[in-house]
């Protein structure tokens, strides 16, 4: 049946793979389930930067943009991050982040 996602086996398998990775990431870092959306974005972003056999050892990003993607800025999922609090919003002795 045209336009029926449930009958697309490749898409269904990719969705299952993504959700399995997300489940493992959340479990490993003891993150609450509310972060599943952020984990999905992270997984899809990383999968686009991994090499694949079908593309003869180049990444999906490289095949699309013809440039090798940078990955030196990636951090471990679930790492502690701090948001800076602007000077106008804090007093002299409060934390900066």
TIDOMAR-215566 format. One record per residue: residue number from 1; residue in three letters; x, y, z of N, C-alpha, C in turn. Coordinates in Angstrom, 1 decimal, padded with zeros to 4 digits. Layout:
doza: NUM, mimi: ala, nX: X, nY: Y, nZ: Z, caX: X, caY: Y, caZ: Z, cX: X, cY: Y, cZ: Z
...
END
This chain:
doza: 1, mimi: unk, nX: 000.8, nY: -001.2, nZ: 000.0, caX: 000.0, caY: 000.0, caZ: 000.0, cX: 000.9, cY: 001.3, cZ: 000.0
doza: 2, mimi: unk, nX: 000.7, nY: 002.1, nZ: -001.0, caX: 001.5, caY: 003.3, caZ: -001.0, cX: 001.3, cY: 004.2, cZ: 000.2
doza: 3, mimi: unk, nX: 002.3, nY: 005.0, nZ: 000.6, caX: 002.2, caY: 006.0, caZ: 001.7, cX: 001.9, cY: 005.3, cZ: 003.1
doza: 4, mimi: unk, nX: 002.3, nY: 004.0, nZ: 003.2, caX: 002.1, caY: 003.3, caZ: 004.5, cX: 003.4, cY: 003.0, cZ: 005.1
doza: 5, mimi: unk, nX: 003.8, nY: 003.8, nZ: 006.2, caX: 005.1, caY: 003.6, caZ: 006.8, cX: 005.2, cY: 002.2, cZ: 007.4
doza: 6, mimi: unk, nX: 004.1, nY: 001.6, nZ: 007.9, caX: 004.2, caY: 000.4, caZ: 008.6, cX: 004.7, cY: -000.8, cZ: 007.7
doza: 7, mimi: unk, nX: 004.6, nY: -000.6, nZ: 006.4, caX: 005.0, caY: -001.6, caZ: 005.4, cX: 006.4, cY: -001.4, cZ: 004.9
doza: 8, mimi: unk, nX: 007.1, nY: -000.4, nZ: 005.4, caX: 008.4, caY: -000.1, caZ: 004.9, cX: 009.4, cY: -000.8, cZ: 005.9
doza: 9, mimi: unk, nX: 009.8, nY: -002.0, nZ: 005.6, caX: 010.7, caY: -002.8, caZ: 006.5, cX: 012.0, cY: -002.1, cZ: 006.9
doza: 10, mimi: unk, nX: 012.6, nY: -001.4, nZ: 005.9, caX: 013.9, caY: -000.8, caZ: 006.2, cX: 013.7, cY: 000.3, cZ: 007.2
doza: 11, mimi: unk, nX: 012.6, nY: 001.1, nZ: 007.1, caX: 012.3, caY: 002.2, caZ: 008.0, cX: 012.0, cY: 001.7, cZ: 009.4
doza: 12, mimi: unk, nX: 011.2, nY: 000.6, nZ: 009.4, caX: 010.8, caY: 000.0, caZ: 010.7, cX: 012.1, cY: -000.5, cZ: 011.4
doza: 13, mimi: unk, nX: 013.0, nY: -001.1, nZ: 010.7, caX: 014.2, caY: -001.7, caZ: 011.3, cX: 015.1, cY: -000.5, cZ: 011.8
doza: 14, mimi: unk, nX: 015.2, nY: 000.6, nZ: 011.1, caX: 016.0, caY: 001.7, caZ: 011.5, cX: 015.4, cY: 002.3, cZ: 012.8
doza: 15, mimi: unk, nX: 014.1, nY: 002.5, nZ: 012.8, caX: 013.4, caY: 003.0, caZ: 014.0, cX: 013.7, cY: 002.1, cZ: 015.2
doza: 16, mimi: unk, nX: 013.6, nY: 000.8, nZ: 015.1, caX: 013.9, caY: -000.1, caZ: 016.2, cX: 015.3, cY: 000.0, cZ: 016.6
doza: 17, mimi: unk, nX: 016.3, nY: 000.1, nZ: 015.7, caX: 017.7, caY: 000.3, caZ: 016.0, cX: 017.9, cY: 001.6, cZ: 016.8
doza: 18, mimi: unk, nX: 017.3, nY: 002.7, nZ: 016.4, caX: 017.4, caY: 004.0, caZ: 017.1, cX: 016.9, cY: 003.9, cZ: 018.5
doza: 19, mimi: unk, nX: 015.7, nY: 003.3, nZ: 018.6, caX: 015.1, caY: 003.2, caZ: 019.9, cX: 015.9, cY: 002.3, cZ: 020.9
doza: 20, mimi: unk, nX: 016.5, nY: 001.2, nZ: 020.4, caX: 017.3, caY: 000.3, caZ: 021.2, cX: 018.5, cY: 001.1, cZ: 021.7
doza: 21, mimi: unk, nX: 019.1, nY: 001.9, nZ: 020.9, caX: 020.3, caY: 002.7, caZ: 021.3, cX: 019.9, cY: 003.7, cZ: 022.3
doza: 22, mimi: unk, nX: 018.7, nY: 004.4, nZ: 022.1, caX: 018.2, caY: 005.4, caZ: 023.1, cX: 018.0, cY: 004.7, cZ: 024.4
doza: 23, mimi: unk, nX: 017.3, nY: 003.6, nZ: 024.4, caX: 017.0, caY: 002.9, caZ: 025.6, cX: 018.3, cY: 002.6, cZ: 026.4
doza: 24, mimi: unk, nX: 019.3, nY: 002.1, nZ: 025.7, caX: 020.6, caY: 001.8, caZ: 026.3, cX: 021.3, cY: 003.0, cZ: 026.9
doza: 25, mimi: unk, nX: 021.3, nY: 004.1, nZ: 026.2, caX: 021.9, caY: 005.4, caZ: 026.6, cX: 021.2, cY: 005.9, cZ: 027.9
doza: 26, mimi: unk, nX: 019.9, nY: 005.9, nZ: 027.9, caX: 019.2, caY: 006.4, caZ: 029.1, cX: 019.4, cY: 005.5, cZ: 030.3
doza: 27, mimi: unk, nX: 019.4, nY: 004.2, nZ: 030.1, caX: 019.7, caY: 003.3, caZ: 031.2, cX: 021.1, cY: 003.4, cZ: 031.7
doza: 28, mimi: unk, nX: 022.1, nY: 003.5, nZ: 030.8, caX: 023.5, caY: 003.6, caZ: 031.2, cX: 023.8, cY: 004.8, cZ: 032.1
doza: 29, mimi: unk, nX: 023.2, nY: 005.9, nZ: 031.7, caX: 023.4, caY: 007.2, caZ: 032.5, cX: 022.4, cY: 007.5, cZ: 033.5
doza: 30, mimi: unk, nX: 021.4, nY: 006.5, nZ: 033.8, caX: 020.4, caY: 006.7, caZ: 034.8, cX: 019.6, cY: 008.0, cZ: 034.6
doza: 31, mimi: unk, nX: 019.3, nY: 008.3, nZ: 033.3, caX: 018.5, caY: 009.5, caZ: 033.0, cX: 017.1, cY: 009.2, cZ: 033.0
doza: 32, mimi: unk, nX: 016.2, nY: 010.2, nZ: 033.4, caX: 014.8, caY: 009.9, caZ: 033.4, cX: 014.3, cY: 009.8, cZ: 032.0
doza: 33, mimi: unk, nX: 013.1, nY: 009.1, nZ: 031.8, caX: 012.6, caY: 008.9, caZ: 030.5, cX: 012.2, cY: 010.2, cZ: 029.8
doza: 34, mimi: unk, nX: 012.1, nY: 011.3, nZ: 030.5, caX: 011.7, caY: 012.6, caZ: 029.9, cX: 012.8, cY: 013.1, cZ: 028.9
doza: 35, mimi: unk, nX: 014.0, nY: 012.5, nZ: 029.0, caX: 015.1, caY: 012.9, caZ: 028.1, cX: 015.1, cY: 012.1, cZ: 026.8
doza: 36, mimi: unk, nX: 014.1, nY: 011.3, nZ: 026.5, caX: 014.2, caY: 010.4, caZ: 025.4, cX: 014.3, cY: 011.2, cZ: 024.1
doza: 37, mimi: unk, nX: 013.6, nY: 012.3, nZ: 024.0, caX: 013.7, caY: 013.1, caZ: 022.8, cX: 015.1, cY: 013.6, cZ: 022.5
doza: 38, mimi: unk, nX: 015.8, nY: 014.1, nZ: 023.5, caX: 017.2, caY: 014.5, caZ: 023.4, cX: 018.1, cY: 013.4, cZ: 023.0
doza: 39, mimi: unk, nX: 017.8, nY: 012.2, nZ: 023.6, caX: 018.6, caY: 011.0, caZ: 023.2, cX: 018.4, cY: 010.6, cZ: 021.8
doza: 40, mimi: unk, nX: 017.2, nY: 010.7, nZ: 021.3, caX: 016.9, caY: 010.4, caZ: 019.9, cX: 017.7, cY: 011.3, cZ: 018.9
doza: 41, mimi: unk, nX: 017.6, nY: 012.6, nZ: 019.2, caX: 018.3, caY: 013.6, caZ: 018.4, cX: 019.8, cY: 013.3, cZ: 018.4
doza: 42, mimi: unk, nX: 020.4, nY: 012.9, nZ: 019.6, caX: 021.8, caY: 012.6, caZ: 019.7, cX: 022.1, cY: 011.4, cZ: 018.9
doza: 43, mimi: unk, nX: 021.3, nY: 010.3, nZ: 019.0, caX: 021.6, caY: 009.1, caZ: 018.3, cX: 021.6, cY: 009.3, cZ: 016.8
doza: 44, mimi: unk, nX: 020.5, nY: 010.0, nZ: 016.3, caX: 020.4, caY: 010.2, caZ: 014.8, cX: 021.6, cY: 011.1, cZ: 014.3
doza: 45, mimi: unk, nX: 022.0, nY: 012.1, nZ: 015.1, caX: 023.1, caY: 012.9, caZ: 014.7, cX: 024.4, cY: 012.1, cZ: 014.6
doza: 46, mimi: unk, nX: 024.6, nY: 011.2, nZ: 015.6, caX: 025.8, caY: 010.3, caZ: 015.6, cX: 025.7, cY: 009.3, cZ: 014.4
doza: 47, mimi: unk, nX: 024.6, nY: 008.7, nZ: 014.2, caX: 024.5, caY: 007.7, caZ: 013.1, cX: 024.8, cY: 008.3, cZ: 011.8
doza: 48, mimi: unk, nX: 024.5, nY: 009.6, nZ: 011.6, caX: 024.8, caY: 010.3, caZ: 010.3, cX: 026.3, cY: 010.5, cZ: 010.2
doza: 49, mimi: unk, nX: 027.0, nY: 010.4, nZ: 011.2, caX: 028.4, caY: 010.6, caZ: 011.2, cX: 029.3, cY: 009.3, cZ: 011.3
doza: 50, mimi: unk, nX: 028.6, nY: 008.2, nZ: 011.3, caX: 029.3, caY: 006.9, caZ: 011.3, cX: 029.5, cY: 006.4, cZ: 009.9
doza: 51, mimi: unk, nX: 030.5, nY: 005.6, nZ: 009.7, caX: 030.7, caY: 005.0, caZ: 008.4, cX: 029.7, cY: 003.9, cZ: 008.2
doza: 52, mimi: unk, nX: 029.4, nY: 003.6, nZ: 006.9, caX: 028.5, caY: 002.5, caZ: 006.6, cX: 029.1, cY: 001.6, cZ: 005.5
doza: 53, mimi: unk, nX: 028.8, nY: 000.3, nZ: 005.5, caX: 029.3, caY: -000.6, caZ: 004.5, cX: 028.8, cY: -000.2, cZ: 003.1
doza: 54, mimi: unk, nX: 027.5, nY: 000.1, nZ: 003.0, caX: 026.9, caY: 000.4, caZ: 001.7, cX: 027.5, cY: 001.6, cZ: 001.0
doza: 55, mimi: unk, nX: 028.0, nY: 002.5, nZ: 001.8, caX: 028.6, caY: 003.7, caZ: 001.1, cX: 030.1, cY: 003.6, cZ: 001.0
doza: 56, mimi: unk, nX: 030.6, nY: 002.4, nZ: 001.2, caX: 032.1, caY: 002.1, caZ: 001.0, cX: 032.9, cY: 002.9, cZ: 002.0
doza: 57, mimi: unk, nX: 032.6, nY: 002.8, nZ: 003.2, caX: 033.3, caY: 003.4, caZ: 004.3, cX: 033.4, cY: 004.9, cZ: 004.3
doza: 58, mimi: unk, nX: 032.3, nY: 005.6, nZ: 003.9, caX: 032.2, caY: 007.0, caZ: 004.1, cX: 030.9, cY: 007.2, cZ: 004.9
doza: 59, mimi: unk, nX: 030.8, nY: 008.4, nZ: 005.5, caX: 029.6, caY: 008.6, caZ: 006.4, cX: 028.5, cY: 009.1, cZ: 005.5
doza: 60, mimi: unk, nX: 027.3, nY: 009.1, nZ: 006.1, caX: 026.1, caY: 009.6, caZ: 005.4, cX: 026.2, cY: 011.1, cZ: 005.2
doza: 61, mimi: unk, nX: 026.8, nY: 011.8, nZ: 006.2, caX: 027.0, caY: 013.3, caZ: 006.1, cX: 028.0, cY: 013.6, cZ: 005.0
doza: 62, mimi: unk, nX: 029.0, nY: 012.8, nZ: 004.9, caX: 030.0, caY: 013.0, caZ: 003.8, cX: 029.4, cY: 012.7, cZ: 002.5
doza: 63, mimi: unk, nX: 028.6, nY: 011.8, nZ: 002.3, caX: 027.9, caY: 011.5, caZ: 001.1, cX: 027.0, cY: 012.6, cZ: 000.7
doza: 64, mimi: unk, nX: 026.4, nY: 013.2, nZ: 001.6, caX: 025.4, caY: 014.3, caZ: 001.4, cX: 026.1, cY: 015.6, cZ: 001.1
doza: 65, mimi: unk, nX: 027.1, nY: 016.0, nZ: 001.9, caX: 027.7, caY: 017.3, caZ: 001.8, cX: 029.1, cY: 017.3, cZ: 001.1
doza: 66, mimi: unk, nX: 029.6, nY: 016.1, nZ: 000.8, caX: 030.9, caY: 016.0, caZ: 000.1, cX: 032.1, cY: 016.6, cZ: 001.0
doza: 67, mimi: unk, nX: 031.8, nY: 016.7, nZ: 002.3, caX: 032.9, caY: 017.1, caZ: 003.3, cX: 032.9, cY: 016.2, cZ: 004.4
doza: 68, mimi: unk, nX: 034.1, nY: 015.9, nZ: 004.9, caX: 034.3, caY: 015.0, caZ: 006.0, cX: 033.8, cY: 015.7, cZ: 007.3
doza: 69, mimi: unk, nX: 032.9, nY: 015.0, nZ: 008.0, caX: 032.3, caY: 015.7, caZ: 009.2, cX: 033.3, cY: 015.7, cZ: 010.4
doza: 70, mimi: unk, nX: 033.3, nY: 016.8, nZ: 011.1, caX: 034.1, caY: 016.9, caZ: 012.3, cX: 033.4, cY: 016.2, cZ: 013.5
doza: 71, mimi: unk, nX: 034.1, nY: 015.6, nZ: 014.3, caX: 033.5, caY: 014.9, caZ: 015.5, cX: 034.3, cY: 015.2, cZ: 016.8
doza: 72, mimi: unk, nX: 035.2, nY: 016.1, nZ: 016.7, caX: 036.1, caY: 016.4, caZ: 017.9, cX: 035.3, cY: 017.2, cZ: 019.0
doza: 73, mimi: unk, nX: 034.2, nY: 017.8, nZ: 018.7, caX: 033.4, caY: 018.5, caZ: 019.7, cX: 032.4, cY: 017.6, cZ: 020.4
doza: 74, mimi: unk, nX: 032.2, nY: 016.4, nZ: 020.0, caX: 031.2, caY: 015.5, caZ: 020.6, cX: 031.6, cY: 015.2, cZ: 022.1
doza: 75, mimi: unk, nX: 030.6, nY: 015.1, nZ: 022.9, caX: 030.8, caY: 014.7, caZ: 024.3, cX: 030.0, cY: 013.5, cZ: 024.6
doza: 76, mimi: unk, nX: 030.3, nY: 012.9, nZ: 025.7, caX: 029.6, caY: 011.7, caZ: 026.2, cX: 028.2, cY: 012.1, cZ: 026.6
doza: 77, mimi: unk, nX: 027.2, nY: 011.3, nZ: 026.1, caX: 025.8, caY: 011.6, caZ: 026.5, cX: 025.7, cY: 011.5, cZ: 028.0
doza: 78, mimi: unk, nX: 025.0, nY: 012.4, nZ: 028.6, caX: 024.7, caY: 012.4, caZ: 030.0, cX: 025.8, cY: 013.1, cZ: 030.8
doza: 79, mimi: unk, nX: 026.8, nY: 013.8, nZ: 030.1, caX: 027.8, caY: 014.5, caZ: 030.8, cX: 027.2, cY: 015.7, cZ: 031.5
doza: 80, mimi: unk, nX: 027.9, nY: 016.1, nZ: 032.6, caX: 027.4, caY: 017.2, caZ: 033.3, cX: 027.7, cY: 018.5, cZ: 032.5
doza: 81, mimi: unk, nX: 026.7, nY: 019.4, nZ: 032.4, caX: 026.8, caY: 020.6, caZ: 031.7, cX: 026.3, cY: 021.8, cZ: 032.6
doza: 82, mimi: unk, nX: 026.9, nY: 022.9, nZ: 032.4, caX: 026.6, caY: 024.1, caZ: 033.2, cX: 026.1, cY: 025.2, cZ: 032.3
doza: 83, mimi: unk, nX: 025.1, nY: 025.9, nZ: 032.7, caX: 024.6, caY: 027.1, caZ: 031.9, cX: 025.1, cY: 028.3, cZ: 032.7
doza: 84, mimi: unk, nX: 025.6, nY: 029.3, nZ: 031.9, caX: 026.1, caY: 030.5, caZ: 032.6, cX: 024.9, cY: 031.4, cZ: 033.0
doza: 85, mimi: unk, nX: 025.0, nY: 031.9, nZ: 034.2, caX: 024.0, caY: 032.9, caZ: 034.6, cX: 024.6, cY: 034.3, cZ: 034.4
doza: 86, mimi: unk, nX: 023.9, nY: 035.1, nZ: 033.7, caX: 024.4, caY: 036.4, caZ: 033.4, cX: 024.6, cY: 037.3, cZ: 034.7
doza: 87, mimi: unk, nX: 025.5, nY: 038.2, nZ: 034.6, caX: 025.8, caY: 039.0, caZ: 035.8, cX: 024.6, cY: 039.8, cZ: 036.3
doza: 88, mimi: unk, nX: 023.7, nY: 040.2, nZ: 035.5, caX: 022.6, caY: 041.0, caZ: 035.9, cX: 021.6, cY: 040.1, cZ: 036.7
doza: 89, mimi: unk, nX: 021.6, nY: 038.8, nZ: 036.5, caX: 020.7, caY: 037.9, caZ: 037.2, cX: 021.2, cY: 037.3, cZ: 038.5
doza: 90, mimi: unk, nX: 022.4, nY: 037.6, nZ: 038.9, caX: 022.9, caY: 037.0, caZ: 040.1, cX: 023.6, cY: 038.1, cZ: 041.0
doza: 91, mimi: unk, nX: 023.7, nY: 037.7, nZ: 042.2, caX: 024.4, caY: 038.6, caZ: 043.1, cX: 025.9, cY: 038.3, cZ: 043.2
doza: 92, mimi: unk, nX: 026.6, nY: 039.0, nZ: 044.0, caX: 028.0, caY: 038.9, caZ: 044.1, cX: 028.5, cY: 037.5, cZ: 044.5
doza: 93, mimi: unk, nX: 027.8, nY: 036.9, nZ: 045.4, caX: 028.3, caY: 035.6, caZ: 046.0, cX: 027.6, cY: 034.4, cZ: 045.4
doza: 94, mimi: unk, nX: 026.7, nY: 034.5, nZ: 044.4, caX: 026.1, caY: 033.4, caZ: 043.8, cX: 027.0, cY: 032.7, cZ: 042.8
doza: 95, mimi: unk, nX: 026.7, nY: 031.5, nZ: 042.5, caX: 027.4, caY: 030.7, caZ: 041.5, cX: 027.2, cY: 031.4, cZ: 040.1
doza: 96, mimi: unk, nX: 028.3, nY: 031.3, nZ: 039.3, caX: 028.2, caY: 031.8, caZ: 038.0, cX: 027.5, cY: 030.9, cZ: 037.0
doza: 97, mimi: unk, nX: 027.3, nY: 029.6, nZ: 037.4, caX: 026.6, caY: 028.7, caZ: 036.5, cX: 025.7, cY: 027.8, cZ: 037.3
END
